[in-house]
Amino acid sequence: MAAVLEAAADMERAGLIAKKTLRDYEALCAAPPQYTAADVARIRRRLHASQGFFARSLNVSPSAVQQWESGAKRPSGPAARLLAVVDKHGLEVLE
């Protein structure tokens, strides 16, 4: 990721890409967000989704959502990124 960011920064300095594009690359390379049990429950409830529907929408098991909301586990990697997208844009973006 560091190499990608360095190349993008070089391209921006050379005028080959816009500053906004560089910021987009930086956002993509950033560490996935950290979600607490309360965060996951808040997102799901705001979207008026049952745990089962929320799990199907995220392509995870219902037990994963239950574990996230109980604090037994935290969403990580792709699941955390997908939660960030759903939190910002809603479940409609996954359709």
PADREN-721761 format. One record per residue (C-alpha): residue in three letters; x, y, z. Coordinates in nm, 2 decimals, decimal comma, padded with zeros to 4 digits. Each point is the difference from the previous one (the first is absolute). Layout:
N
+------+--------+--------+--------+
| code |     c1 |     c2 |     c3 |
+------+--------+--------+--------+
|  ala |      X |      Y |      Z |
...
+------+--------+--------+--------+
This chain:
95
+------+--------+--------+--------+
| code |     c1 |     c2 |     c3 |
+------+--------+--------+--------+
|  met |  00,00 |  00,00 |  00,00 |
|  ala |  00,28 |  00,23 |  00,08 |
|  ala |  00,14 | -00,04 | -00,36 |
|  val | -00,35 |  00,08 | -00,15 |
|  leu | -00,02 |  00,31 |  00,21 |
|  glu |  00,35 |  00,11 | -00,09 |
|  ala | -00,07 | -00,05 | -00,37 |
|  ala | -00,33 |  00,19 |  00,03 |
|  ala |  00,17 |  00,29 |  00,18 |
|  asp |  00,26 |  00,01 | -00,28 |
|  met | -00,27 |  00,01 | -00,26 |
|  glu | -00,18 |  00,28 |  00,18 |
|  arg |  00,32 |  00,20 |  00,02 |
|  ala |  00,06 | -00,05 | -00,37 |
|  gly | -00,35 |  00,12 | -00,07 |
|  leu | -00,12 | -00,34 | -00,14 |
|  ile | -00,28 | -00,04 |  00,26 |
|  ala | -00,20 |  00,25 |  00,20 |
|  lys |  00,04 |  00,06 |  00,37 |
|  lys | -00,34 | -00,15 |  00,06 |
|  thr |  00,11 | -00,32 | -00,17 |
|  leu |  00,30 | -00,02 |  00,23 |
|  arg | -00,23 |  00,04 |  00,30 |
|  asp | -00,22 | -00,28 | -00,14 |
|  tyr |  00,31 | -00,23 | -00,01 |
|  glu |  00,09 |  00,10 |  00,35 |
|  ala | -00,34 | -00,09 |  00,13 |
|  leu |  00,01 | -00,34 | -00,17 |
|  cys |  00,34 | -00,08 |  00,15 |
|  ala | -00,10 |  00,11 |  00,35 |
|  ala | -00,05 | -00,26 |  00,27 |
|  pro | -00,35 | -00,14 |  00,02 |
|  pro | -00,22 |  00,18 |  00,26 |
|  gln | -00,05 | -00,16 |  00,34 |
|  tyr | -00,36 | -00,07 |  00,11 |
|  thr | -00,12 | -00,07 |  00,35 |
|  ala | -00,30 | -00,21 |  00,09 |
|  ala | -00,20 |  00,31 |  00,05 |
|  asp |  00,10 |  00,14 | -00,34 |
|  val | -00,11 | -00,31 | -00,19 |
|  ala | -00,33 | -00,01 |  00,19 |
|  arg | -00,05 |  00,37 | -00,07 |
|  ile |  00,06 | -00,04 | -00,37 |
|  arg | -00,23 | -00,30 | -00,03 |
|  arg | -00,28 |  00,17 |  00,20 |
|  arg |  00,03 |  00,33 | -00,20 |
|  leu | -00,05 | -00,21 | -00,31 |
|  his | -00,31 | -00,17 |  00,15 |
|  ala |  00,15 | -00,34 | -00,08 |
|  ser | -00,03 | -00,33 |  00,20 |
|  gln |  00,32 | -00,18 |  00,09 |
|  gly | -00,08 | -00,26 | -00,26 |
|  phe | -00,07 |  00,24 | -00,28 |
|  phe |  00,31 |  00,21 |  00,09 |
|  ala |  00,22 | -00,31 | -00,01 |
|  arg | -00,14 | -00,11 | -00,34 |
|  ser |  00,06 |  00,35 | -00,14 |
|  leu |  00,36 |  00,00 |  00,12 |
|  asn |  00,05 | -00,36 | -00,11 |
|  val |  00,09 | -00,12 |  00,35 |
|  ser | -00,16 | -00,24 |  00,23 |
|  pro | -00,27 |  00,11 |  00,25 |
|  ser |  00,22 | -00,13 |  00,28 |
|  ala |  00,28 |  00,25 | -00,12 |
|  val | -00,24 |  00,29 |  00,04 |
|  gln | -00,11 | -00,14 |  00,34 |
|  gln |  00,36 | -00,03 |  00,11 |
|  trp |  00,08 |  00,35 | -00,12 |
|  glu | -00,29 |  00,15 |  00,19 |
|  ser |  00,07 | -00,19 |  00,31 |
|  gly |  00,37 |  00,11 |  00,00 |
|  ala |  00,12 | -00,36 | -00,03 |
|  lys |  00,17 |  00,09 | -00,33 |
|  arg |  00,07 |  00,31 | -00,20 |
|  pro | -00,05 |  00,03 | -00,38 |
|  ser |  00,34 |  00,03 | -00,17 |
|  gly |  00,14 |  00,04 | -00,34 |
|  pro | -00,25 | -00,02 | -00,28 |
|  ala | -00,30 | -00,02 |  00,24 |
|  ala |  00,11 |  00,32 |  00,17 |
|  arg |  00,04 |  00,17 | -00,33 |
|  leu | -00,34 | -00,12 | -00,12 |
|  leu | -00,15 |  00,13 |  00,33 |
|  ala |  00,15 |  00,34 | -00,07 |
|  val | -00,16 |  00,01 | -00,34 |
|  val | -00,34 | -00,11 |  00,13 |
|  asp |  00,03 |  00,25 |  00,29 |
|  lys |  00,06 |  00,28 | -00,25 |
|  his | -00,23 | -00,10 | -00,29 |
|  gly | -00,25 | -00,25 |  00,14 |
|  leu | -00,08 | -00,36 | -00,11 |
|  glu | -00,13 |  00,12 | -00,34 |
|  val |  00,36 |  00,04 | -00,12 |
|  leu |  00,04 | -00,38 |  00,03 |
|  glu | -00,29 | -00,08 | -00,23 |
+------+--------+--------+--------+
